[in-house]
Amino acid sequence: MQVTRRQFIKVTAGGLAASSMGVLGFLPSEALAEVRQYKLTRAKEIRNTCPYCSVGCGLLMYSLGDGAKNAKAEIIHIEGDPDHPVSRGSLCPKGAGLLDFIHSPNRLKHPEVREAGSNTWKRISWHEAVERIARHIKDDRDANFVAKNAEGVTVNRWLSTAMLTASASSNETGILTQKVMRSLGIVGTDAQARVCHGPTVSALASTFGRGAMTNTWVDIKNADFILVMGGNPAEAHPVGFKWAIEAKKRGARLVVVDPRFNRSAAVADEYMPIRAGSDIVFLGGVINWLVANDKIQWDYVKAFTNASFIVAEGFGFEDGLFSGFDAAKGQYDRASWNYEFDENGKAKTDPTLQNPRCVWNLMKAHYARYTPDVVTDLTGTPKDGFLRVCEQLGATAVRNRVATILYALGWTQHTVGAQNIRTMAMIQLLLGNIGMPGGGVNALRGHSNIQGLSDLGLLSTSLPGYLNLPAEKANPTFADYIARNTPKAQADGQLNFWGNTPKFFVSLLKWFWGDKATKENDWGYDWLPKWDKMYDVLQVMDLMHNGKVNGFIVQGFNPLTSFPDARKTAASFAKLKYMVVIDPLTTETSSFWQNHGEMNDVDTAGIKTEVFRLPSTCFAEEDGAIVNSARWLQWHYKGADAPGEAKTDQEILAELFVAVRDLYRKEGGAVPEPILNLSWPYKNPLEPTPEELAKEMNGRALADIPDPKDPTRFLARKGEQLPNFAILQADGSTMSACWIFAGSWTQAGNQMARRDNTDAGLGNTPGWAWAWPANRRIIYNRASCDPSGKPWDPKRNLISWNGAAWAGADVPDFKVDSAPSEGMNPFIMNPEGVGRLFCTDKLVDGPFPEHYEPMESPLGTNPLHPKVVNSPAVRMFKADRERLGTHDQFPYVGTTYRLTEHFQFWTKGVRLNAIAQPEQFVEIGEALAAEKGIKAGDWVQVSSKRGHIKAKAVVTKRIKALTVTNRTVHQIGIPLHWGWETVAKKGFLSNTLPPAVGDCNTQTPEYKAFLVNVEKIGVA
């Protein structure tokens, strides 16, 4: 019998003499080459999802610890999941460092408090933390709760405490946050969507009917032309970007337009520089070129857009202003931004496109000013390069060629962010590229679950499923809300799916208030808070700066590093009475009161804010679902317990809520009904499970739901999970916390946990996870077929009409049995059924995009209309307007960006990523560096009107000096990942530099174009 020396030792177990074993014939053979034992032997494999960007890469985590008493599981290894249809086993440098994230020395392990004026943290018990915070909440709510407004309308809002919510939290945490927050009356709330992709929702929803990425990551491979503009996916979404490379292998052209020659540009077929903040000039020029050169997919445009719709008399545009502008209020009256309607309320059209007031002719006239020469003059983009982009886009205005657009924060983080995106949405409608495989307008979300938290309505004026939180003026009563939020069809035969709003809204109210929500009390409508204005983060910070906010609950967010004008933010935090930070990691927000010299020069003793730091779990320590950019809800599993005393967000929220509720039961207080009547049906009231919360989001029947086509049958029985949102009712017989998630956890089980990666065609994998709405992977996919129901391109046959129904590789985004002859159009969420080239009264700054300069312009004027330089619809507070710089003081354009090796401000605490990018730097073009005497590696100070940072200079060819309106414009690239809570070298907060001003529609801050100066300094 032959055994190796290692096997021999194992067999003997060290207890038998070798001679004894020899008698039995077990003599060892020579060990010529010993193979090391596989390190994952005995490890447990757990499936999870990467918590960083929105690609949603699959993970395999391995833990040791078999569940025996005192044998605590520990994650020992993480790798990519080779079965995942998007990532296919790949991980980027951030995903590769996840083990160091889980075991980071910056993980929080115990509840702590920083007392008023103290310079240290004090460890406290969970019981003490919960009791003290609950007392803060109740006292502040009782003292400042607003039950009715001056007109006597019930508003039930609490403004003196605000809350931020986490982009990496699971859906289950998000929906519990929504329930707790609204029952308390909080309206001053936002998630990271406010500082990143808020304009995406406004722009895409107002154009197509929904505010999400239209296609999928894998579908990018089906494109013939890819334009990357307003984003850098090779850097920010590297694993998702592999599908752009797959398209290139098929022969697709890839063009990048960006202020910097970035990593996406490095693999592109062509790169075009552009001045930051001039995107609408470039895109408006594309529209003008497409029209002038007849590169229009006419059959698509005439059938599926509002090109033929006639705009009402009174609409106009002159000298930079649309009709209806009120200079005193700084706002538009949007009444004239609408169609002409007939006596039946249907929009008038002119299919011949001859009427001078039809959308086509108004659009044509609006963009006639955007000539190639104007584009080059205002953007700095070379004219020949611009024309090549136009030609390549125009070449897709045919049935068998498709272009896709990839964008991110480079478009959203501007005062005209929503209009940047609107312009490209219009281009894609003109080319017939919406609904097409390989087409679409693809918003690359930045965070792992910011799509999910947007879906769950964790923004100041939102509710789950993109329902609106009631407004005190527009919706004083339930009847007013239903009337104002339920649109009527504007064309015959259209689905107008938002006409089902009463079903969605009543089902949501039944989730909030359960049996206490009845028809007699309007389903508890008045227990929801009503808003008087949007309490976005810029609004809240201004209120805080003025001493009108006392408490701040910060869940998985680091606003000191994320909000603009960081010095003002820190000064505002110092005026709070209490702050609660729930996070797995140490953050600059939680330690804003610490003096870190020039990086954070504060008077610690003078800051009286009481700060609680509560340790929460990370992705690897909880079950739940997160939603990637393509709307996929992917379930992940817990692999180990959290370190120390850390708890899940659900448990922390539940303990705080129950403690507050108990105080109201014992003591009474200001309007306790929303709190005491809140439905809280969880088996353990102190720890709702992810499964319970996920099932609530899907929804269930509260009574038997008969089939209207056959009264002897039932669509769902009482207590059953709903199969889809079509079964929701307006009579209180159904409950759903988020109607667009209905179908994600049915009677058949958890659809989000499915792992069938079978390709149904064109890279579509409908059996993997579950996508909203109704598991559709490409939304508006009816538009991939012509009006007769046949695919525009037979090689891209995603769905089609088979004579009886719409069917194919995807779930039809349409009424499945509506024959083409019935005339129903593809954009089923819009009341007119078509995509909007002219956006009716949905956006506050114009029905057509128009170029306005950033609030800090390097030109100091706007050559298109010098009397209206910036967007007239910008909202800016007095203190922030006083902190704007001018181009004579700050002559260069600063623009922020992300690095592949880091993610926001988390990976500063991750050793592997800190090693990869250990030190803060800024990028300066060679021409500017020569002018300023700066060499590579020199220390420089970059300053704006609001403050300064110091960093190493990277002198590069990647940023070219541009000629704009006959002057030279220099731009400076500023990565955004540093701070003082780090395992790398400490760095300055880059958001010290940008101004506190936001997109006109969503108030997403203008991080991508602001004015700075740069100087060489001796030392940091």
Disulfide bonds with the S-S distance in Angstrom:
none
